[in-house]
Amino acid sequence: MRTLLLWMARNPWLKDRIPRLRFARRAVRRFMPGEDAEAALQAAARFRDEGMGTLFTRLGENLDEIAQAGAVTDHYLWMLDALRDRGIPGEISVKLTQLGFDLDPEQTHRNMERLVARAAQDGGTVWIDMEGSDYTERTVALYERLRVAHPNVGICLQAYLRRTAADVQRLLPLDPAIRLVKGAYDEPAAIAYRARRQVDANYAAVGVAMLEAAAQGRRVRIGFGTHDVALVEQLAGHAAALGLPRTAFEVQMLYGIRMDQQRRLAHEGYTVRDLVAYGTAWYPWYMRRLAERPANVLFALRQIVG
């Protein structure tokens, strides 16, 4: 099922046609409050009132023209202004391919510098999303370059990649901000763990390594980006054993998934940040979300017959 859904995410014929279907548009509302930025901001205001922060991402990936990257950058600058004006404790998470990474890496770096400099004015962080494995090394290298000059930039790393433990050790000297996720692309066994138990084990091992670095005095901002509450609580146990408080890491979950658990964790003193996605280019992102959990597929099927 996972392989099929990830194939569907890449299929251009389906990408063009499925978003036109009414049931598909209804089903995707589980994972996003709406396609426009205003819907995302309104959702974030509610989370603020419940003691949770927000991480915003505008959906979209590879571009056809570098001018599009400038428009995306301008949009995120507008979003940062909107967060400040509305008093919303939010940050942004961007894909480098949406900022022109395939077309002009230097322009992508300049676009990132504009975003990071603007976010710094309000004490915020700009997160770099991790994409498929073809981009991993280049993304880590660009992050290293940015981090030297800008302390308020973070990166997403994927626990299913075999290289991730080494990447964490590589980045720790930079006092990084790292969001650890399991991974949602179809990668070969040569470079990625494919069995769920292997991914979970590596996630726990990498998470513990970051917590240990924090306990040893390393300045590392840790985000556990997973809906696996049992795994979060396991890592919280390790943090407590190391003498770290629950606020030593963040729990970052997607809008619409395990909202009861997000609220419970926030109530219990964890730092919780809800990732709110928006935009019209939601199809590949949505299919990867379905591939992550069978329960998501069942929800989508109920929209077809509902």
C-alpha positions in Angstrom: 0.0 0.0 0.0 2.8 2.4 0.9 4.6 1.7 -2.3 1.4 2.2 -4.4 0.6 5.5 -2.7 4.1 6.9 -3.2 4.0 5.9 -6.8 0.6 7.7 -7.1 2.3 10.8 -5.5 4.8 10.9 -8.4 2.4 10.1 -11.2 1.8 13.3 -13.3 -1.5 12.0 -14.8 -3.0 11.5 -11.4 -1.5 14.7 -10.1 -3.4 16.6 -12.8 -6.7 14.8 -12.4 -7.3 13.8 -8.8 -7.3 17.3 -7.3 -10.3 18.1 -9.5 -12.4 15.4 -7.7 -14.8 16.7 -5.1 -14.2 13.7 -2.7 -10.4 14.3 -2.9 -10.7 18.0 -2.0 -13.0 17.0 0.9 -10.6 14.4 2.2 -7.6 16.6 2.1 -9.3 19.0 4.6 -8.3 16.5 7.3 -4.7 17.6 6.9 -5.1 21.3 6.1 -7.5 24.0 7.2 -7.8 25.4 3.7 -5.8 26.2 0.6 -5.2 29.9 1.4 -2.9 31.5 3.9 -5.8 33.2 5.7 -7.3 29.8 6.7 -3.8 28.8 8.0 -3.5 31.9 10.1 -7.0 31.5 11.6 -6.1 28.0 12.6 -2.9 29.2 14.2 -4.7 31.8 16.2 -6.8 29.0 17.7 -3.7 27.0 18.5 -2.1 30.0 20.2 -5.2 30.3 22.5 -4.6 26.6 23.4 -1.0 27.1 24.3 0.5 25.6 21.1 2.8 27.1 18.4 2.5 26.7 14.7 4.8 25.9 11.8 3.6 27.0 8.4 4.5 25.5 5.0 3.1 26.6 1.7 2.8 23.5 -0.5 4.7 23.2 -3.7 8.0 21.7 -4.9 10.0 21.9 -8.1 9.7 25.1 -10.2 9.8 25.8 -13.9 11.3 29.3 -13.8 13.5 31.0 -11.3 11.2 34.0 -11.1 8.7 31.8 -9.3 11.2 31.4 -6.5 11.1 35.1 -5.9 7.4 35.1 -5.7 7.5 32.2 -3.1 10.1 34.1 -1.1 7.9 37.3 -1.2 5.0 35.3 0.0 6.9 33.9 3.0 8.1 37.4 3.9 4.5 38.5 3.9 3.6 35.5 6.1 6.3 36.5 8.6 4.9 40.0 8.7 1.3 38.6 9.2 2.5 36.5 12.2 4.1 39.5 13.8 1.1 41.7 13.3 -1.4 39.1 14.6 0.8 38.1 17.6 0.9 34.4 16.5 3.9 32.4 17.7 4.6 30.9 14.3 7.6 29.9 12.2 7.9 28.8 8.6 9.2 25.7 7.0 10.3 25.8 3.3 11.3 23.5 0.6 14.5 24.5 -1.2 13.2 23.3 -4.5 10.3 25.8 -4.1 13.0 28.5 -3.7 14.8 27.5 -7.0 17.3 24.9 -5.8 17.1 22.9 -9.1 17.5 26.1 -11.2 19.9 28.3 -9.3 21.4 27.2 -6.0 23.0 30.6 -5.4 19.7 32.4 -5.8 18.2 29.8 -3.5 20.8 30.7 -0.9 20.1 34.4 -1.3 16.3 33.7 -1.0 16.9 31.8 2.2 19.1 34.6 3.6 16.2 37.1 3.0 13.8 34.9 5.0 16.2 34.1 7.8 17.1 37.8 8.2 13.5 38.8 8.4 12.6 36.0 10.8 15.4 37.0 13.1 13.8 40.4 13.7 11.1 38.7 15.7 13.3 35.9 17.1 11.9 33.2 14.8 13.5 30.3 13.0 13.2 29.3 9.4 13.2 25.6 8.9 14.4 23.8 5.8 12.2 20.8 4.8 14.1 17.7 3.6 13.0 16.3 0.3 14.0 13.1 -1.6 17.4 11.5 -1.1 18.7 13.2 -4.3 18.7 16.4 -2.4 19.9 15.3 1.0 23.7 16.1 0.7 23.1 19.4 -1.0 20.5 20.4 1.5 22.7 19.6 4.5 25.6 21.5 2.8 23.4 24.6 2.2 22.3 24.4 5.8 25.9 24.3 7.1 26.6 27.4 5.0 23.6 29.3 6.3 24.1 28.2 9.9 27.6 29.8 10.1 26.1 33.2 9.7 22.5 32.7 10.9 21.7 31.0 14.2 18.0 31.0 13.5 17.8 28.4 10.7 16.8 24.7 11.2 16.8 21.6 9.1 14.6 18.5 8.9 16.4 15.1 8.9 14.7 11.8 8.1 15.2 8.8 10.4 14.7 6.2 7.6 17.9 7.3 5.9 20.9 5.3 7.0 23.1 8.4 6.9 21.0 10.4 9.4 22.9 9.4 12.5 26.1 10.6 10.9 24.5 13.8 9.7 23.5 14.6 13.3 27.0 14.2 14.5 28.2 16.3 11.5 25.9 19.1 12.5 26.2 19.1 16.3 29.3 21.4 16.3 27.1 24.1 14.7 24.6 24.1 17.6 21.9 23.2 15.1 18.1 23.2 15.2 17.0 19.7 13.9 13.5 18.4 13.3 13.6 14.6 13.1 10.9 12.9 11.1 10.6 9.3 10.0 10.5 10.0 6.2 7.9 9.9 3.5 9.6 9.2 0.2 10.1 5.8 -1.6 13.8 5.2 -1.1 15.8 2.1 -1.9 17.0 -0.3 0.8 20.6 0.5 0.0 20.2 3.9 1.6 17.1 3.7 3.7 15.5 1.4 6.3 12.3 0.1 4.9 10.8 -1.9 7.8 8.8 0.1 10.3 10.6 -1.4 13.3 14.0 -0.5 11.8 12.8 3.1 11.2 11.4 3.4 14.7 14.6 2.0 16.2 16.8 4.4 14.3 14.5 7.3 15.2 14.8 6.5 18.8 18.6 6.1 18.6 19.1 9.4 16.8 16.7 11.1 19.1 18.6 9.9 22.2 21.9 11.0 20.6 20.5 14.6 20.3 19.1 14.5 23.9 22.5 13.3 25.2 24.2 16.2 23.3 21.8 18.6 25.0 22.4 17.1 28.4 26.2 17.5 27.8 25.7 21.2 27.3 25.5 21.3 23.5 23.0 24.0 22.3 20.8 22.0 20.0 17.1 22.7 19.4 15.3 19.4 19.0 12.0 18.9 17.3 10.5 15.4 17.3 8.3 15.5 14.2 6.2 12.3 14.6 2.6 11.3 15.5 3.9 8.2 17.3 3.0 9.3 20.8 4.5 6.1 22.3 7.8 7.0 20.7 7.6 10.6 22.0 6.9 9.4 25.5 9.8 6.9 25.2 12.2 9.8 24.3 10.7 11.9 27.1 11.7 9.1 29.5 15.2 9.3 28.2 15.2 13.1 28.5 14.1 12.8 32.2 16.8 10.2 32.9 19.3 12.6 31.5 18.0 15.4 33.8 16.3 17.3 31.0 12.9 18.9 31.3 10.0 18.3 28.9 10.8 21.6 27.4 14.2 20.4 26.2 12.5 19.3 22.9 9.5 20.2 20.9 6.7 17.8 19.7 5.8 18.8 16.1 2.7 17.2 14.5 0.6 17.8 11.4 -2.6 19.7 11.5 -5.6 17.4 11.9 -3.7 14.3 13.1 -3.9 13.2 16.7 -5.2 16.6 17.8 -6.4 15.1 21.1 -2.9 14.0 21.8 -1.4 17.3 20.7 -3.6 19.1 23.2 -2.9 16.6 25.9 0.8 16.9 25.5 0.6 20.7 25.6 -1.5 20.5 28.7 1.1 18.2 30.3 3.9 20.8 29.8 5.4 19.7 26.5 6.2 22.3 23.9 3.9 21.4 21.0 4.0 23.0 17.5 1.3 22.2 15.0 2.5 22.1 11.3 -0.1 23.8 9.2 0.2 23.3 5.4 -1.8 25.3 2.9 -1.8 26.0 -0.9 -3.2 24.5 -4.0 -0.3 22.2 -4.8 -1.4 19.6 -2.2 -1.7 16.4 -4.2 1.9 14.8 -3.8 2.1 16.0 -0.2 -1.3 14.5 0.6 -0.4 11.2 -1.0 2.7 11.0 1.1 0.6 11.7 4.2 -1.6 8.7 3.3 1.4 6.5 2.9 2.6 7.3 6.4 -0.3 5.7 8.3 -2.9 3.1 7.3 -5.5 5.0 9.4 -5.1 8.0 7.0 -6.1 5.7 4.1 -9.2 4.6 5.9 -10.2 8.2 6.5 -9.8 9.0 2.8 -11.9 6.0 1.8 -14.7 7.2 4.1 -14.7 10.4 2.1 -15.3 8.5 -1.1 -18.4 6.7 0.2 -19.5 9.5 2.6 
